[in-house]
């Protein structure tokens, strides 16, 4: 299992942490900063789920007029991690 840390932009959270296993399933997702209860709920909902599927579901989700959201930033983090795994 490999751990990742992603610095989101345009949102309240400051960091996104997660691990991906060999089957590209998400584990131990945690956000630093942001809306604590909602972001913990996202972590519970995506635990053990396929990273590519979750990235597709969350991509483009917006928070107000920001043009992005913590969920959208998570999709970007997952896509970057998946590209990293493919290149490894």
WOTACOR-V425014 format. One record per backbone hydrogen bond with DSSP energy under -1.0 kcal/mol. CO is the residue of the C=O (numbers start at 0). NH is the residue of the N-H. E is the energy in kcal/mol with one decimal. If there is no record, write none. Layout:
co->{CO/CO}
nh->{NH/NH}
e->{E/E}
This chain:
co->{1/3/5/14/15/16/17/18/19/20/23/24/25/26/29/31/31/33/34/35/36/37/38/39/40/41/45/48/49/50/51/52/53/54/57/62/67/68/69/70/71/72/73/74/75/76/77/78/79/80/81/82}
nh->{19/17/15/31/5/29/3/26/1/23/50/20/47/18/16/13/14/35/38/39/40/41/42/43/44/45/48/25/53/54/55/56/57/58/60/65/62/72/73/74/75/76/77/78/79/80/81/82/83/84/85/86}
e->{-2.3/-1.9/-2.3/-2.7/-2.6/-2.8/-3.2/-2.4/-2.4/-2.1/-2.9/-1.8/-3.6/-2.7/-3.3/-3.7/-1.1/-1.2/-2.7/-2.2/-1.9/-1.9/-1.8/-2.0/-2.5/-2.1/-2.5/-2.5/-2.3/-2.5/-2.1/-2.0/-2.4/-1.7/-2.0/-1.8/-2.5/-2.7/-2.1/-1.9/-1.8/-2.3/-2.9/-2.4/-2.2/-2.4/-2.7/-2.1/-2.1/-2.5/-2.1/-1.8}
